[in-house]
Amino acid sequence: EKSALGKETDRWTPLVLEKAVSKGGATLVQEGDKAVVVFGENPDQDTYEVVASENLQYATALRLELLPHEGLAGNGPGRSVNGNIVLTDVRVAILPAGEAAQSRPVKLKAASADFSQKDFGVELAIDDKADTGWAIHPEVGQPHAAVVEFQEPLELAEGGKLQITLDFRSK
């Protein structure tokens, strides 16, 4: 469904990340255009965790854009040998201000994408199952986007942060 991916009237705000790490040892770097480039270690399974604290007070959804890159096999946008990607889970949480504050998970309502591989629909990236996920083969080498909608709009209080976890746990 392309409709949920952004009309001219929608306002998407690129997140400024204060933290971007890979549990599998890859290097994540946010560039000047706010895109995050992943390089280095490329384990079979990985988890990316990012934390954003700027440019965000109110949100109803998260938009993930997968961008091709000439340094990747088949121009990516995934890091597999054929440029594919399998995003098995997306998790979002609010980190309230203060060291002792507990993170609060954000309930996800729906997911849509401009393209999904057969049997790898984007809705499988929000089902909390490690053995299912969103993939994009054979449409590799080109940009794709997915939108994850929140059950309820989220508001970040002063000093609050948004934590986004992306799991790539496909066998």
Residue frames relative to the residue before (quaternion, step in Angstrom):
aa qw qx qy qz dx dy dz
E 1.0000 0.0000 0.0000 0.0000 0.00 0.00 0.00
K 0.2463 -0.7958 0.5358 0.1377 3.53 -0.48 1.16
S 0.5350 0.6820 -0.4040 0.2923 3.59 1.10 -0.57
A 0.7140 0.4571 -0.2682 0.4575 3.61 0.94 -0.83
L 0.5928 0.6316 -0.3509 0.3556 3.57 1.24 -0.21
G 0.7565 -0.4153 0.2219 0.4539 3.55 1.12 0.18
K 0.0837 -0.7544 0.6507 0.0224 3.50 -0.67 1.15
E 0.7047 -0.4569 0.3208 0.4379 3.55 -1.24 0.22
T 0.6735 0.5114 -0.3049 0.4380 3.58 1.09 -0.65
D 0.5648 0.5971 -0.3939 0.4115 3.59 1.21 -0.34
R 0.2119 -0.7684 0.5886 0.1345 3.54 -1.10 0.64
W 0.0645 -0.7808 0.6214 -0.0062 3.54 -0.53 1.22
T 0.1634 -0.7900 0.5872 0.0665 3.55 -0.85 0.98
P 0.3787 -0.7194 0.5226 0.2567 3.61 -0.58 1.04
L 0.4007 -0.7251 0.5099 0.2317 3.56 -0.91 0.92
V 0.2753 -0.7031 0.6275 0.1900 3.53 -1.12 0.73
L 0.2358 -0.8184 0.5140 0.1022 3.55 -0.50 1.19
E 0.2325 -0.7532 0.5940 0.1607 3.56 -0.98 0.82
K 0.7764 0.1206 -0.0826 0.6130 3.57 1.28 -0.27
A 0.1086 0.7612 -0.6341 0.0811 3.58 -1.02 0.83
V 0.1278 0.8139 -0.5499 0.1374 3.57 -0.34 1.25
S 0.2803 -0.7070 0.6262 0.1714 3.49 -1.35 0.52
K 0.3971 -0.7184 0.5162 0.2445 3.58 -0.81 0.97
G 0.6754 0.4954 -0.2857 0.4655 3.58 1.24 -0.41
G 0.6368 -0.5850 0.3160 0.3905 3.58 1.24 0.18
A 0.4495 0.6592 -0.4810 0.3633 3.61 1.21 0.14
T 0.3969 -0.6883 0.5509 0.2552 3.55 -1.29 0.32
L 0.1152 -0.7799 0.6140 0.0397 3.58 -0.87 1.03
V 0.0025 0.8007 -0.5971 0.0477 3.57 -0.74 1.09
Q 0.2642 -0.7445 0.5896 0.1681 3.56 -0.87 0.96
E 0.2799 -0.7834 0.5393 0.1307 3.53 -0.75 1.13
G 0.7595 -0.4146 0.2657 0.4250 3.56 -1.33 0.11
D 0.6968 0.4469 -0.2746 0.4893 3.58 1.10 -0.64
K 0.5546 -0.6406 0.3362 0.4110 3.57 1.40 0.26
A 0.4789 0.6396 -0.4612 0.3857 3.62 1.22 0.01
V 0.2931 -0.7344 0.5860 0.1774 3.55 -1.14 0.71
V 0.1699 -0.7760 0.6032 0.0715 3.55 -0.77 1.10
V 0.1753 -0.7767 0.6006 0.0734 3.56 -0.93 0.99
F 0.1311 0.7884 -0.5907 0.1112 3.56 -0.84 0.98
G 0.6310 0.5331 -0.3954 0.4017 3.56 -1.30 0.05
E 0.8463 -0.0384 0.0503 0.5290 3.57 -1.04 -0.82
N 0.0370 -0.7996 0.5991 -0.0164 3.57 -1.01 0.86
P 0.0338 -0.8386 0.5437 0.0030 3.59 0.45 1.19
D 0.6600 -0.5080 0.3717 0.4102 3.59 -1.26 0.38
Q 0.7810 0.1132 -0.0580 0.6115 3.58 1.09 -0.72
D 0.0422 0.8036 -0.5905 0.0608 3.57 -1.03 0.74
T 0.1801 -0.7353 0.6372 0.1445 3.53 -1.37 0.20
Y 0.1647 -0.7624 0.6193 0.0903 3.56 -0.89 0.98
E 0.0563 -0.7794 0.6234 0.0278 3.53 -0.99 0.85
V 0.0141 -0.7948 0.6063 -0.0205 3.55 -0.81 1.05
V 0.1538 -0.7613 0.6244 0.0833 3.53 -1.20 0.66
A 0.0794 -0.7897 0.6083 0.0083 3.53 -0.87 1.06
S 0.0670 -0.8183 0.5703 0.0256 3.55 -0.96 0.82
E 0.6864 0.4543 -0.2888 0.4889 3.59 1.21 -0.24
N 0.8338 0.2856 -0.1758 0.4385 3.55 -1.36 0.26
L 0.7199 0.4297 -0.2530 0.4828 3.59 1.10 0.35
Q 0.0598 0.7814 -0.6193 0.0475 3.55 -0.68 1.08
Y 0.8020 0.0871 0.0238 0.5905 3.56 1.03 -0.87
A 0.1168 0.8029 -0.5768 0.0949 3.59 -0.87 0.88
T 0.2453 -0.7662 0.5782 0.1359 3.55 -1.17 0.64
A 0.8035 0.0660 -0.0103 0.5915 3.59 1.23 -0.34
L 0.3089 -0.7012 0.6111 0.1986 3.50 -1.40 0.29
R 0.1575 -0.7781 0.6030 0.0781 3.57 -0.88 0.98
L 0.1395 -0.7683 0.6222 0.0566 3.56 -0.86 1.05
E 0.0973 -0.7855 0.6094 0.0463 3.55 -0.79 1.01
L 0.1898 -0.7562 0.6185 0.0980 3.56 -0.86 1.03
L 0.0972 -0.8299 0.5494 0.0044 3.55 -0.57 1.17
P 0.4652 -0.6678 0.4932 0.3071 3.59 -0.92 0.83
H 0.0693 -0.7826 0.6183 0.0210 3.55 -1.22 0.55
E 0.4961 -0.7030 0.4226 0.2847 3.57 -0.77 1.03
G 0.6292 0.5488 -0.3426 0.4308 3.60 1.18 -0.33
L 0.6494 0.5142 -0.3114 0.4657 3.60 1.28 -0.09
A 0.6152 -0.5309 0.4258 0.3979 3.56 -1.22 0.51
G 0.8385 0.0726 -0.0918 0.5322 3.57 -0.84 1.00
N 0.5471 -0.6201 0.3600 0.4319 3.57 1.32 0.38
G 0.5611 -0.6350 0.3784 0.3725 3.58 1.24 0.40
P 0.4911 0.1800 -0.6821 -0.5110 1.52 -1.94 -1.54
G 0.5783 0.5755 -0.3828 0.4334 3.59 1.26 -0.18
R 0.4977 -0.6794 0.4645 0.2738 3.56 -1.29 0.30
S 0.4522 0.6778 -0.4683 0.3417 3.60 1.22 0.22
V 0.7161 -0.4746 0.3001 0.4146 3.57 -1.29 0.25
N 0.7553 0.3357 -0.2161 0.5197 3.63 1.17 -0.40
G 0.6143 -0.5860 0.3397 0.4049 3.58 1.26 0.27
N 0.5089 0.6498 -0.4229 0.3741 3.59 1.26 0.04
I 0.1726 -0.7413 0.6389 0.1117 3.52 -1.38 0.17
V 0.0796 -0.7613 0.6383 0.0818 3.59 -1.11 0.65
L 0.1235 -0.7850 0.6067 0.0178 3.53 -0.35 1.33
T 0.1973 -0.8423 0.4930 0.0927 3.57 -0.21 1.27
D 0.8198 -0.0290 0.0183 0.5716 3.61 1.04 -0.58
V 0.1454 -0.7289 0.6628 0.0902 3.52 -1.19 0.76
R 0.0109 0.7813 -0.6238 0.0194 3.57 -0.87 0.97
V 0.1187 -0.7794 0.6143 0.0342 3.54 -1.04 0.86
A 0.0386 0.7886 -0.6124 0.0394 3.57 -1.02 0.81
I 0.3664 -0.6786 0.5881 0.2435 3.51 -1.31 0.48
L 0.1678 -0.7496 0.6330 0.0960 3.55 -0.96 0.94
P 0.2748 -0.7790 0.5365 0.1726 3.61 -0.25 1.20
A 0.6304 -0.5225 0.4048 0.4070 3.58 -1.24 0.37
G 0.6863 0.4698 -0.3550 0.4270 3.56 -1.15 0.59
E 0.5476 -0.6622 0.4150 0.2990 3.54 -0.90 0.96
A 0.7384 0.4390 -0.2382 0.4531 3.60 0.92 -0.88
A 0.4810 0.6940 -0.4342 0.3138 3.60 1.23 -0.22
Q 0.3762 -0.7195 0.5439 0.2121 3.55 -1.04 0.84
S 0.4881 -0.6442 0.4905 0.3258 3.57 -1.04 0.74
R 0.2355 -0.7602 0.5929 0.1228 3.55 -1.15 0.72
P 0.3787 -0.7334 0.5116 0.2389 3.61 -0.55 1.11
V 0.3018 -0.7143 0.6034 0.1861 3.54 -1.15 0.72
K 0.3679 -0.7297 0.5299 0.2268 3.58 -0.74 1.04
L 0.2611 -0.7662 0.5730 0.1283 3.55 -0.96 0.95
K 0.3256 -0.7882 0.5037 0.1379 3.54 -0.93 0.98
A 0.8048 -0.1056 0.1488 0.5649 3.58 0.79 -0.99
A 0.1535 -0.7622 0.6193 0.1088 3.53 -1.32 0.35
S 0.0179 -0.7771 0.6291 0.0032 3.55 -1.12 0.71
A 0.0820 -0.7985 0.5959 0.0232 3.57 -1.17 0.56
D 0.5697 -0.5922 0.4420 0.3596 3.54 -1.24 0.41
F 0.7919 -0.0261 0.0196 0.6097 3.60 1.20 -0.47
S 0.0202 -0.7730 0.6338 0.0179 3.54 -1.10 0.76
Q 0.5107 -0.6266 0.5040 0.3044 3.53 -1.10 0.80
K 0.6046 -0.5496 0.4219 0.3930 3.60 -1.15 0.61
D 0.8410 0.1196 -0.1493 0.5061 3.57 -0.93 1.05
F 0.6995 0.3791 -0.2707 0.5420 3.62 1.27 0.22
G 0.0699 0.8428 -0.5262 0.0890 3.56 0.85 1.02
V 0.6164 -0.5928 0.3788 0.3538 3.56 -1.10 0.72
E 0.5716 0.5935 -0.3936 0.4076 3.62 1.10 -0.51
L 0.6035 0.5709 -0.3481 0.4344 3.60 1.21 -0.44
A 0.6009 0.5550 -0.3637 0.4457 3.60 1.26 -0.18
I 0.7353 0.3416 -0.2439 0.5322 3.61 1.23 -0.03
D 0.4999 0.6795 -0.4099 0.3469 3.61 1.19 0.47
D 0.4485 -0.7234 0.4268 0.3055 3.61 1.29 0.17
K 0.5673 0.5549 -0.4104 0.4493 3.59 1.09 0.64
A 0.4073 -0.7484 0.4740 0.2222 3.57 -0.70 1.10
D 0.7085 0.4685 -0.2776 0.4489 3.61 1.13 -0.47
T 0.6778 0.3833 -0.3110 0.5450 3.59 1.25 0.35
G 0.1550 0.8139 -0.5514 0.0976 3.59 -1.14 0.43
W 0.5697 -0.5772 0.4772 0.3383 3.50 -1.45 0.06
A 0.0359 0.7769 -0.6269 0.0462 3.55 -0.95 0.95
I 0.3457 -0.7864 0.4943 0.1331 3.58 -1.23 0.47
H 0.4122 0.7051 -0.4885 0.3072 3.64 1.21 0.14
P 0.6101 -0.1549 -0.7762 -0.0357 1.72 -1.99 1.47
E 0.5114 0.6668 -0.4236 0.3382 3.63 1.19 0.10
V 0.2022 0.7737 -0.5640 0.2058 3.55 0.69 1.15
G 0.7209 0.4512 -0.3096 0.4253 3.57 -1.28 0.16
Q 0.7307 0.3323 -0.2241 0.5527 3.58 1.25 0.21
P 0.5994 -0.5891 0.3904 0.3758 3.60 -1.15 0.45
H 0.0389 -0.7632 0.6443 0.0300 3.53 -1.25 0.60
A 0.1405 -0.7854 0.5973 0.0812 3.54 -1.25 0.41
A 0.0883 -0.7557 0.6468 0.0514 3.50 -1.24 0.65
V 0.1709 -0.7609 0.6178 0.1008 3.54 -1.16 0.68
V 0.1403 -0.7585 0.6339 0.0565 3.54 -0.93 1.02
E 0.2218 -0.8011 0.5473 0.0976 3.56 -0.61 1.16
F 0.4040 -0.7059 0.5331 0.2329 3.55 -1.04 0.83
Q 0.5962 -0.5696 0.4325 0.3648 3.57 -1.14 0.68
E 0.7769 0.0122 0.0143 0.6294 3.55 1.04 -0.87
P 0.5907 -0.5531 0.4221 0.4087 3.62 -1.08 0.54
L 0.2496 -0.7649 0.5710 0.1630 3.56 -1.02 0.72
E 0.1417 -0.7592 0.6310 0.0731 3.49 -1.17 0.71
L 0.2464 -0.7657 0.5780 0.1374 3.54 -0.89 0.95
A 0.3491 -0.7213 0.5609 0.2080 3.55 -0.78 1.04
E 0.7222 -0.4156 0.3206 0.4505 3.57 -1.29 0.26
G 0.8262 0.1984 -0.1666 0.5002 3.56 -0.81 1.01
G 0.5171 0.6454 -0.4164 0.3778 3.58 1.26 -0.08
K 0.1970 -0.7743 0.5937 0.0955 3.53 -1.24 0.55
L 0.3382 -0.7082 0.5823 0.2121 3.52 -1.29 0.43
Q 0.1342 -0.7802 0.6086 0.0537 3.55 -0.84 1.04
I 0.0621 -0.7852 0.6162 -0.0035 3.55 -0.84 1.06
T 0.0908 -0.7879 0.6087 0.0194 3.54 -0.84 1.06
L 0.0991 -0.7814 0.6158 0.0183 3.54 -0.87 1.05
D 0.1515 -0.8027 0.5745 0.0517 3.56 -0.63 1.17
F 0.0840 -0.7435 0.6627 0.0311 3.51 -1.11 0.86
R 0.1606 0.8377 -0.4935 0.1701 3.58 0.38 1.29
S 0.3081 0.7840 -0.4960 0.2105 3.60 1.18 0.33
K 0.4657 -0.6626 0.5090 0.2914 3.54 -1.09 0.74
